[in-house]
Amino acid sequence: MKTNTNIFILLTFFYLIVAVAYGYWSWIASPEDNKHIEVIGTAAIGMLVFLSGFIAFYFGKAARNFTGPEDLPEANIEDGEAEVGFYAPWSWWPFALGIGSAICFTSLAVGWWLFAIGFPLALIALIGFVFEHSRGQHAH
């Protein structure tokens, strides 16, 4: 966790430098009679500063409460082999959820009418995925 925190802190500063350089470069490259900064690219790179900063903050807070074997220099490889979670390999719900989500995101480019098709599909797949082990043959 500490290594991940440091990586995202470095990324935050890198994106900050790149955003300033991109804004300055776009201002220099614009014509003399109409000096302006290219707003979309500068804002997009600037949002990466906040994104990586938030992730670094989260990892930093989580590192205070959790120390995994990857943070301990004397740890062995087998110390990190505990079960992480459970995933049903026979489940079709993740595939259906991916299809529904892809249709929803495609609607941003194609048209909002497609969102009306994709959202119910994604919602049904999400509910099925969440409650898959709550009923039927595999109920707990």
C-alpha positions in Angstrom: 0.0 0.0 0.0 2.8 2.4 0.8 4.4 1.7 -2.6 1.1 2.3 -4.4 0.7 5.6 -2.4 4.1 6.8 -3.5 3.5 5.8 -7.1 0.2 7.8 -7.2 1.8 10.8 -5.5 4.5 10.8 -8.2 1.8 10.5 -10.8 0.0 13.5 -9.3 3.0 15.7 -9.6 3.8 14.3 -13.1 0.3 15.2 -14.3 0.5 18.6 -12.7 3.7 19.4 -14.6 2.3 18.0 -17.9 -1.0 20.0 -17.5 1.0 23.2 -17.0 3.3 22.4 -19.9 0.4 21.5 -22.2 -1.4 24.7 -21.3 1.7 26.8 -21.9 2.5 25.0 -25.2 -1.0 25.5 -26.5 -0.8 29.2 -25.6 2.5 29.5 -27.4 1.3 27.6 -30.5 -1.8 29.8 -30.9 -1.8 32.6 -33.4 -0.5 36.0 -32.3 -3.9 37.8 -32.9 -5.9 35.2 -31.0 -3.9 34.0 -28.0 -5.7 31.3 -26.1 -5.2 28.0 -24.1 -6.6 24.8 -25.5 -9.2 24.2 -22.7 -10.3 20.6 -23.3 -6.9 19.0 -23.2 -5.6 21.2 -20.4 -8.7 20.4 -18.3 -8.6 16.7 -19.1 -4.9 16.5 -18.0 -5.8 18.7 -15.0 -8.5 16.2 -13.9 -5.9 13.5 -13.9 -4.1 15.5 -11.2 -7.2 15.2 -9.0 -7.9 11.6 -9.9 -4.4 10.4 -9.0 -4.4 12.7 -5.9 -7.6 11.1 -4.6 -6.3 7.6 -5.2 -3.0 8.5 -3.4 -5.0 9.9 -0.5 -7.1 6.8 -0.3 -4.1 4.4 -0.5 -2.4 6.6 2.2 -5.3 6.4 4.5 -5.7 2.6 3.9 -2.0 2.0 4.5 -2.3 3.4 8.0 -5.0 0.7 8.9 -3.7 -2.2 6.9 -0.2 -3.6 6.4 -0.1 -6.4 3.9 2.7 -8.8 3.3 4.0 -6.7 0.4 4.8 -3.9 2.8 7.0 -6.1 5.0 10.6 -6.6 3.9 10.9 -10.0 5.8 7.7 -11.4 4.3 7.7 -14.5 2.1 5.7 -15.0 -1.1 3.4 -17.5 0.5 2.3 -15.0 3.1 0.1 -13.2 0.5 -1.6 -16.3 -0.8 -4.8 -16.1 1.3 -8.2 -16.2 -0.3 -9.1 -12.8 -1.7 -12.7 -13.4 -2.5 -15.2 -15.6 -4.2 -16.1 -15.7 -7.8 -18.5 -18.1 -9.5 -16.8 -19.4 -12.7 -20.1 -20.7 -14.1 -21.9 -17.3 -13.8 -23.1 -15.5 -16.9 -24.2 -12.4 -15.0 -20.8 -10.5 -15.4 -21.0 -11.0 -19.2 -24.6 -9.7 -19.2 -23.6 -6.7 -17.0 -20.7 -6.0 -19.4 -23.0 -6.0 -22.4 -25.6 -3.8 -20.7 -22.8 -1.3 -19.6 -21.3 -1.3 -23.1 -24.7 -0.4 -24.6 -25.1 2.4 -22.0 -21.7 3.8 -22.8 -22.2 3.5 -26.5 -25.3 5.6 -26.1 -23.1 8.6 -25.3 -21.8 8.5 -28.8 -24.8 7.2 -30.7 -27.9 8.7 -29.0 -29.8 8.7 -25.7 -32.4 6.3 -27.1 -29.9 3.5 -26.8 -29.5 4.2 -23.1 -33.2 3.3 -22.7 -32.3 -0.1 -24.0 -29.0 -0.6 -22.2 -29.9 0.6 -18.7 -32.7 -1.9 -17.9 -30.4 -4.7 -19.2 -27.5 -3.5 -17.0 -29.8 -3.1 -14.0 -31.3 -6.6 -14.3 -27.8 -8.1 -14.8 -26.5 -6.1 -11.7 -29.3 -7.4 -9.5 -28.8 -10.9 -10.8 -25.0 -10.7 -10.2 -25.5 -9.4 -6.6 -28.2 -11.9 -5.6 -26.8 -14.9 -7.5 -25.9 -16.8 -4.3 -29.0 -15.7 -2.4 -31.4 -18.1 -4.0 -31.7 -21.3 -5.9 -29.1 -24.2 -5.9 -26.2 -22.0 -4.7 -28.0 -20.2 -1.8 -26.0 -19.7 1.3 
